[in-house]
Amino acid sequence: MLYPGHGDIEPFRQLAERLAVPLKDSSEAGFDPHEPFFLSWRDGCLKLLDKELLKKGGLAVEIEPRNGEQRSWPAPKDGALAQALGRKTKTVVDATTGWGQDSLHIFRMGYELLCMERSPVMAELLADGFNRLAGLDWMQNLNLQPPRLLIGNAIDLLATVETPPDCIYLDPMFPPKRKKSALAKKAMMVLRDLLGDDQDKDQLFAAALAAAGKRVVVKSPDYAEPLGGKPNESFQGKLLRYDVYFKN
Ligand SMILES: C[S@@+](CC[C@H](N)C(=O)[O-])C[C@H]1O[C@@H](n2cnc3c(N)ncnc32)[C@H](O)[C@@H]1O
């Protein structure tokens, strides 16, 4: 955890304590810029920094719509993601929230959304992003609450969800096709460096199929084998696929 050396140190102390990580002061003589990762507040956002990002500014949960997404709420339910979630779907659990980009897309399309994330670091970044989201004018004018976030392993958490959600959405980390793909976004590369591949994808898929009301959607790179065997439906996105498994 990196304290910039000015302002209130207390939130930095509390976050370092919650995550059981050391608190470093950038003005300290002992500050080591070669540590693989830091968290710090910059420009009003909690940011994840690595050596390269230390100068450039860091990565935060981006709460603005991505290019091509509508800014209205609820945005139209169109595109491959909405098709995969299903026309009749109302409630969605995103069991692998990560940087929250798919979750926020799902939220902006007006689905009722519950998020899960097992990395405590990603969960802190998400909580900060969802807090910023709650403060936006359009959220307040429409009296909307940000999605709820459960921190823990979705394999366990999904079994505790009382009302089965219509759809459970999975986007676990698959091994890359090549060691360093020039196409992988910096945010996803950092996530892979921080967390590694998700080795328990099969158990997660089984837990999702057991807990879903109607369907499970798996986002996967287009080169990867379908996670749950032959899907009932598949929707093609750019370099990726949404595989859909119906609940019998
Ligand atoms: C590829 S990223 C997801 C990216 C996300 N869809 C987005 O739009 O930013 C995968 C994330 O899922 C989380 N994850 C993987 N398996 C999980 C599990 N069993 N329970 C909870 N979180 C999990 C990882 O910690 C990681 O943050």
PDBQT file of the ligand as one rigid body, heavy atoms in Angstrom, charges set to zero:
ROOT
HETATM    1  C1  LIG A 301     -10.779 -12.664 -16.242  1.00  0.00    +0.000 C 
HETATM    2  S1  LIG A 301     -11.162 -11.883 -14.736  1.00  0.00    +0.000 S 
HETATM    3  C2  LIG A 301     -12.798 -11.273 -14.957  1.00  0.00    +0.000 C 
HETATM    4  C3  LIG A 301     -12.865  -9.979 -15.738  1.00  0.00    +0.000 C 
HETATM    5  C4  LIG A 301     -14.231  -9.356 -15.703  1.00  0.00    +0.000 C 
HETATM    6  N1  LIG A 301     -15.216 -10.117 -16.444  1.00  0.00    +0.000 N 
HETATM    7  C5  LIG A 301     -14.191  -7.927 -16.196  1.00  0.00    +0.000 C 
HETATM    8  O1  LIG A 301     -15.007  -7.577 -17.064  1.00  0.00    +0.000 OA
HETATM    9  O2  LIG A 301     -13.361  -7.137 -15.691  1.00  0.00    +0.000 OA
HETATM   10  C6  LIG A 301     -11.446 -13.206 -13.615  1.00  0.00    +0.000 C 
HETATM   11  C7  LIG A 301     -11.726 -12.760 -12.179  1.00  0.00    +0.000 C 
HETATM   12  O3  LIG A 301     -12.523 -13.762 -11.563  1.00  0.00    +0.000 OA
HETATM   13  C8  LIG A 301     -12.077 -13.999 -10.268  1.00  0.00    +0.000 C 
HETATM   14  N2  LIG A 301     -12.421 -15.407  -9.957  1.00  0.00    +0.000 N 
HETATM   15  C9  LIG A 301     -12.025 -16.518 -10.627  1.00  0.00    +0.000 A 
HETATM   16  N3  LIG A 301     -12.522 -17.619 -10.045  1.00  0.00    +0.000 NA
HETATM   17  C10 LIG A 301     -13.271 -17.201  -8.990  1.00  0.00    +0.000 A 
HETATM   18  C11 LIG A 301     -14.030 -17.876  -7.998  1.00  0.00    +0.000 A 
HETATM   19  N4  LIG A 301     -14.106 -19.200  -7.958  1.00  0.00    +0.000 N 
HETATM   20  N5  LIG A 301     -14.678 -17.140  -7.065  1.00  0.00    +0.000 NA
HETATM   21  C12 LIG A 301     -14.593 -15.775  -7.095  1.00  0.00    +0.000 A 
HETATM   22  N6  LIG A 301     -13.867 -15.082  -7.986  1.00  0.00    +0.000 NA
HETATM   23  C13 LIG A 301     -13.216 -15.775  -8.938  1.00  0.00    +0.000 A 
HETATM   24  C14 LIG A 301     -10.577 -13.744 -10.319  1.00  0.00    +0.000 C 
HETATM   25  O4  LIG A 301     -10.084 -13.416  -9.031  1.00  0.00    +0.000 OA
HETATM   26  C15 LIG A 301     -10.499 -12.579 -11.307  1.00  0.00    +0.000 C 
HETATM   27  O5  LIG A 301     -10.561 -11.354 -10.643  1.00  0.00    +0.000 OA
ENDROOT
TORSDOF 0
